[in-house]
Structures are given as C-alpha cells and as structure tokens.
C-alpha cells in the first residue's frame, strides 16, 4: 500500500521546482546525492513550463519487433486494474526496453486519452512519444527525450515492475515529480516534510541572490548571507 499525501501537501510540493526539491531531500540523508533523478535528456514534449507530480504507474514496452503473443496496447486491458489501485494523481512511467529506445512512440493521442481517463495526469518515458499537438490539447504532459512518427510494433511487456528512466529507478507507487529540469523521485517517508525544508532553503538562496544584486554589495555581506542559518 502507498501512503498517499493529501491534495494540500501535493500542492505545496508543486510550489517548488525539482532543483529545490532535490536540495530539500539532501539533509534527510535517505540516499546518495547522485541518485534519485534523471540524467540530462528528459524534456516536456507537449509544452514548456509544465510540472508533473503523481504516483508512478510503471510499465515496460518494446517496439522494434512484433510481440511474441498478443498485440498492441489496445489488446491489453489487464493493466487497467493495476493502475486503479494506485492513489491519485497518477503518472504513467514507461520504460522502452529496446536496445535503442525511441524506435516507436510509446504514447500518442489514444494512449494518452486512455491514461488520462484512468487517473493519470501525464506520462514519463525514456523512449519516444507522438501526436504532440493533439496530446497538448488534452493537457496531458508528456516527458520524453524523443518524438517519433510511428508506434511501430509498440506493445506492453509487463506492468507494475521496477523501471529505469534515464538513470532514475522507479517502483510502482513512487512519488515522481518532473519539470523542465528532468524528473526526481521523492521518498514517501519524508515527502510531507519536504515543503518546509524547501521553503527554508529557498529563502536562504534568495538572501544570497539579493545581496549579490544589491547596490551596496560587499563580500562581507555575501559571507554573512552564505553563513545564515536556513532554519
């Protein structure tokens, strides 16, 4: 079972970008500082400035070859129930298992509409997406490194299993946050505390910036601002 945050707690997290959230996670010491976020390359294909926060509904796909059994996404409805067991809001996190991810689009207009109806507020993939104008009109953010013309032989391999998106390991039910910088996982055991820590860190950063931009800047004032207690 996933310990879900309230709508208010999620909204407080959304007030900060992923960079500030990453900084706020560090003081808790729950993971190494080089873990828990995507490598460069992930971007919001369906519009700049979008933020995506929700619980991961994981799946793994392939597109380079036809499936050994079954057919395309529309032939598989068994994963709908698994998505429905996750708390809201949900984010579809789709790993393309092909040796060269992106040979076929993992999400297009139809798949986005289905995911949206199942309570997902967006999707993240290490592969490709398509139907960009249509999905943009659905207000369903797609984060991916590639776009593609065709879905090729795109088919579902499995769902609910751990996935990896550009270096970010994701388990079903993880709290995932994405914006223009990439995506980060927020450990559920500290998620409720993150906004307060993020606010203190952001206030200290702003004090440093304000000193640097002030007309009476001095290195002494800068040092004092750097040494100021973020608490």
C-alpha positions in Angstrom: 0.0 0.0 0.0 1.2 3.5 -0.9 1.0 6.1 1.9 -0.7 8.9 -0.1 -0.2 12.6 0.7 -3.2 15.0 0.9 -4.1 17.3 -2.0 -2.8 20.2 0.0 0.6 18.5 0.7 1.0 17.8 -3.0 0.2 21.3 -3.9 2.8 22.6 -1.5 5.4 20.5 -3.3 4.3 21.9 -6.6 5.3 25.4 -5.5 8.9 24.5 -5.8 10.9 23.3 -8.8 12.7 20.0 -8.9 16.1 21.6 -8.2 14.8 23.0 -4.9 13.1 19.7 -4.0 16.4 17.9 -4.7 18.2 20.3 -2.3 15.5 19.7 0.3 15.9 15.9 0.2 19.6 16.1 0.9 19.5 17.0 4.6 17.5 13.9 5.4 20.3 11.6 4.3 18.0 9.0 2.9 20.0 8.4 -0.3 23.2 9.5 -2.0 23.2 12.9 -3.7 23.9 11.3 -7.1 20.8 9.2 -7.0 17.1 9.7 -7.4 16.9 11.8 -10.6 17.1 11.5 -14.3 20.2 12.2 -16.4 20.1 15.0 -19.0 17.8 14.4 -21.9 14.3 14.3 -20.5 12.0 17.2 -21.5 8.4 18.1 -21.7 7.5 17.5 -25.3 4.0 18.9 -25.1 4.9 22.4 -23.8 7.4 24.3 -21.7 6.8 25.2 -18.1 4.7 22.1 -17.2 5.1 20.4 -13.9 4.0 16.8 -13.3 3.6 15.3 -9.9 2.0 11.9 -9.0 2.4 8.3 -8.1 4.1 6.1 -10.6 2.2 3.6 -12.6 5.0 1.7 -14.2 5.1 -0.4 -17.3 7.7 -1.7 -19.8 7.3 -1.8 -23.6 9.1 -2.7 -26.8 8.5 -1.5 -30.4 11.4 -2.9 -32.5 9.8 -6.3 -33.1 6.2 -7.8 -33.0 5.1 -9.2 -29.7 5.6 -13.0 -29.3 1.9 -13.2 -28.2 -1.0 -10.8 -28.1 -1.0 -7.5 -29.9 -0.7 -3.7 -29.3 -1.6 -1.6 -26.3 -5.3 -1.7 -27.2 -5.2 -5.5 -26.9 -4.1 -5.4 -23.3 -6.6 -4.3 -20.7 -5.2 -6.2 -17.7 -3.1 -3.3 -16.6 -6.1 -1.0 -16.1 -7.0 -2.6 -12.8 -3.4 -2.3 -11.6 -3.3 1.4 -12.3 -6.7 1.8 -10.5 -5.1 0.5 -7.3 -2.7 3.4 -7.0 -3.6 6.7 -5.3 -4.4 9.8 -7.2 -2.9 11.6 -9.0 -1.0 9.0 -11.1 1.8 9.4 -13.6 2.4 6.7 -16.2 6.1 5.8 -16.2 7.0 3.8 -19.3 10.4 2.2 -19.9 11.2 1.4 -23.5 13.3 -1.8 -23.3 14.6 -1.7 -26.8 18.4 -1.5 -27.3 17.7 1.8 -29.0 14.8 3.3 -27.2 12.5 5.5 -29.3 12.2 3.4 -32.5 8.4 3.6 -31.9 6.3 6.0 -29.9 5.2 4.7 -26.5 2.4 7.3 -26.1 0.2 9.0 -28.6 -3.2 10.7 -28.5 -5.2 7.5 -28.0 -3.0 6.1 -25.3 -2.8 9.5 -23.6 -6.6 9.7 -23.6 -6.9 6.2 -22.0 -4.3 7.0 -19.4 -6.0 10.3 -18.6 -9.3 8.5 -18.1 -7.6 6.1 -15.7 -6.5 8.9 -13.5 -3.0 9.7 -14.9 -2.1 13.4 -15.1 0.8 12.8 -17.5 3.5 10.3 -18.7 7.2 9.9 -18.5 9.3 7.7 -20.8 12.8 7.1 -21.8 11.5 6.5 -25.4 9.5 8.4 -27.9 6.0 10.0 -28.0 3.9 11.3 -30.8 0.7 13.2 -31.7 2.2 16.2 -29.9 -0.4 18.8 -30.9 -3.3 16.5 -30.0 -1.9 15.5 -26.7 -1.1 19.1 -25.8 -4.7 19.9 -26.3 -5.6 17.1 -23.8 -3.4 19.0 -21.2 -1.6 15.7 -20.6 2.2 16.5 -20.3 4.5 14.0 -22.0 8.1 13.9 -20.7 10.5 12.1 -23.0 13.8 12.5 -24.9 12.4 11.7 -28.4 9.4 12.1 -30.7 8.6 9.6 -33.4 6.3 9.3 -36.4 5.1 5.7 -35.9 4.3 3.5 -32.9 5.9 0.7 -34.9 5.4 -2.6 -33.1 4.8 -0.9 -29.7 3.5 -3.4 -27.2 3.3 -3.9 -23.5 5.8 -6.3 -22.0 4.7 -6.1 -18.3 3.5 -3.6 -15.8 3.9 -2.8 -12.1 7.5 -3.9 -12.2 10.5 -1.6 -11.4 11.6 0.5 -14.3 14.6 2.9 -15.1 14.2 6.2 -16.9 17.4 7.8 -17.9 19.2 6.6 -14.7 16.2 7.1 -12.4 15.0 3.9 -10.8 11.2 3.9 -10.3 8.9 1.5 -8.5 5.2 1.4 -8.8 3.7 3.8 -6.3 6.8 6.0 -6.0 6.1 9.8 -5.9 7.6 11.3 -9.1 8.0 15.0 -9.9 9.1 16.3 -13.3 9.6 19.8 -14.7 11.9 21.5 -17.2 15.0 20.2 -15.4 14.0 16.5 -15.5 12.4 14.1 -13.1 13.1 13.2 -9.5 11.6 10.7 -7.0 10.5 12.0 -3.6 10.9 9.4 -0.9 7.5 8.9 0.6 8.8 8.6 4.2 9.9 12.3 4.1 7.6 13.7 1.4 5.3 15.5 3.9 8.3 17.4 5.4 9.9 18.4 2.1 7.9 21.7 1.5 9.0 23.2 4.9 12.7 22.4 4.3 12.4 23.6 0.7 11.0 26.9 1.8 13.9 27.5 4.2 16.5 26.6 1.6 14.8 28.8 -1.0 14.7 31.8 1.5 18.4 31.4 2.2 19.2 31.2 -1.5 17.2 34.3 -2.1 19.0 36.2 0.6 22.3 35.4 -1.2 21.0 36.4 -4.6 19.6 39.7 -3.1 23.0 40.6 -1.6 24.7 39.9 -5.0 22.2 42.2 -6.8 22.2 45.0 -4.2 23.8 48.3 -4.9 25.7 48.1 -1.6 27.2 44.7 -2.3 30.2 43.7 -0.2 32.0 40.4 0.3 31.3 40.7 4.0 27.6 40.9 3.4 27.8 38.0 1.0 29.7 35.8 3.5 27.1 36.7 6.2 24.3 35.7 3.8 26.0 32.4 3.0 26.5 31.6 6.6 23.0 32.5 7.6 21.1 29.7 9.2 18.4 28.3 6.8 16.4 27.2 9.8 
